[in-house]
Structures are given as structure tokens and as C-alpha cells.
Amino acid sequence: MSLAWFEGKLTALRDRLGTFGFCATLSLGAMFLAIMYVRLDTHCHHLGYWYAELSRAPFDFATENPVGFRRLTPTISYLLGLSGRLIVVTNLLFAAALLFAVARYFVTRSERLVDTAMAVAVMTFSLVTLTTIHCGGYTDSATYLLIFLMWWFRKRAAVFYPLFFLCLLNRESIIFLLPWLVFVRAQALNFRWRWLPETVIGFALPIAAYLGYREWIAQHTEVTFTLDYYVSQFLADPLTVFRTTFYYHGLGAFSVFKLLWIFPLLAVGLHIRQREWPPLVSYGLLLVGAYAQLFFAIDTSRMMTMAFMVMPIALLYLFQGNKLNVRRWAGWVLWANLAVPTLYTAENIIEIWHPQWRTWLLQLMKLSG
């Protein structure tokens, strides 16, 4: 099956369905394949349980909830009529929306439709999507979607900063990417003199509004995961959490994209050779910001997934001009990556996520035996 044949099939599909229908079909098909690749968890465990509980009555402050500040996804789920365990469906919708956004972005900016399909496939078979499928209840997919949209609309302040506020409402750890977001916005303004006052005011306003929101919530209910919860142990010993997971940091970073990390690595190499420093700064701020979370949180794989934007940025760069003849071999890397078990690490635990069809096969064998 040649690239020309695949490009022809994709073009025919796009012409028949239109751009919107093409992107929707691509994203929904990718979600189906992802659910076949790892087991879909319909039960909400750990923090997922508390997100599910919050979605039952997000405006009821009588019941204490440790994630009570992170109300965006639970509230949306409640308004959609998907409360309780059905928050899993809401998270899947956000994951599909992210894949749709990636497809829509690439279809208008890359040179060929195979580039769009590859970008969607890379994002699908990474923890960006797979964590949402396998970790029932966790609301990270909305955060990833908002981060991608911030990058997409980085030149439009009226969209960029409200999206940041929504990110805060969903998961306050977006603050670790603040240096990268400042750089992204400054770069969008071509580092003209006004970038500094604009970014200071632009980020200060949503942060101030968010702090006011937290104070209001704290006055009505008890929330476990407060600023003091994270900062007090860090101030007592900055390495308390970091030491717990240190030996798993490499595995945690690898688990996000596995073999697909080859694309950002090659992009970095080309940028260095061409002395293109801004992209290197962007990659660095993303990775350092995500890694800094490990001083406060033990979910190594999830924390490192926050740096996921290195992938679409790198892919777009490599596809433009078909650098290193990337289209010729990218598909083989994707196939090889599928053969590598999906790994996940938190604290000092390592999990291997098995495909859904394997679960069904084992159940069938049990029934027949």
C-alpha cells in the first residue's frame, strides 16, 4: 500500500464528506481503534471516583470533595446529563474533540492529508488519549484540549486568555506551563515591546479571578487538595515526592509517546543544526514545566503527558517540506510503536495496559473452558 494510494483514499473521503465530516470521521475512527488498543475502564477509581461524585451535584457544597476546586469537567458533565460514572463518556467526548481539533488544524496547514492522518494516529496511540480511556473518571482530556486550543489561537488574545482561565478551572497544574504559554504568546506578538505588559495583565487577570473562585469555594466547603496541601510538604522537604518516583521518571516520560518520541528528537536535531533557537526554547519550557510537577505529584506518566504539545509542533515542522523524507518511514514507526506494550507509572508502580480484544478473548476462553 503506497503513500499515493493512501493519499488518494483520504482525498476521496474528504471530497465526499467535506472538511468537517472528514475530520469527524477520522477522530471517531481513531477513538474506536484506541478503545480496542487499551481496555476501556467504565469504573471510576482513585481521583476519578471523586470527579464522578462531583459531577452528580457540582453546585452542592454540603459534601466535602478533595477535588472540589476542579469543577469544569464535572459541571459540563452534569449539564450534559452525564453525571456519576457517566463522566467517563464526557471525558471520551473531550478526547475525541481533541483528535478532531488536531485533524482540523493539520488539514489546513500540512501539505498532504496523510500528514493529518499521521498526526491524529500519533496523538491517538499515546497517553494523551489512552489515559482517558483506561483511567476512568480522570478529566485530563479537557485540559489537553484547552492547551491545544490555546496554541492554535495564540495570536488571538480574546480567545487565548479565557482558555487559560478555563484550564485553571479544570486542573490548576496548568500553572506549571505558564512560562511556555508566556513564550508562545510573546512569540505570536513577534516579541514586540507590548508583549511584556500584555502577558503580565493577560495572565494576571484570570489567575486573580481563579484565586477569588478558590476562596469562594473554600468558604462553602472543605477541599483536601489546597495550595497548602502541596506547598507545605514541599517546603518541609522539597524532595519528598521527587525521591518517591525518581527511579521511574525515565519510564514515565517514555510511556507518553514510546517510540514516537523519535519525531520531536529529530525536530530538535534539525533545529540545532539550523540554529533555530525559538523552537528549542519552546520544547524546553514544555518539558521542564511538565517535569517540575514531579516535585509535587506522584503520577509520573500523567504529569509528563502535560508536555504533549511537543508532538504536534514537531510533526508540523517535519511534515513541512517532508524533512528527512519523514512520510516514507513515519508509518513504520507507528506500526512498531503499536507493538510496544502501553506502560504507565505512578509512585513506584508500573502497569501494563492490555488491549480490549485480549480481555474479550480471555473471557471467551473462560466461558468455553
Secondary structure, 3 states (H helix, E strand, C coil): CCHHHHHHHHHHHHHHHHHHHHHHHHHHHHHHHHHHHCCCCCCCCCHHHHHHHHHHCCCCCCCCCCCCCCCHHHHHHHHCCCCHHHHHHHHHHHHHHHHHHHHHHHHHHCCCHHHHHHHHHHHHCCHHHHHHHHCCCCCHHHHHHHHHHHHHCCCCHHHHHHHHHHHHHHCHHHHHHHHHHHHHHHHHCCCCCCHHHHHHHHHHHHHHHHHHHHHHHHHHCCCCCCHHHHHHHHHHCCCHHHHHHHHHHHHHHHHHHHHHHHHHHHHHHHHHHCCCHHHHHHHHHHHHHHHHHHHCCCCHHHHHHCCCCHHHHHHHHHHCCCHHHHHHHHHHHHHHHHHCCEEEEECCEEEEECCHHHHHHHHHHHHHC
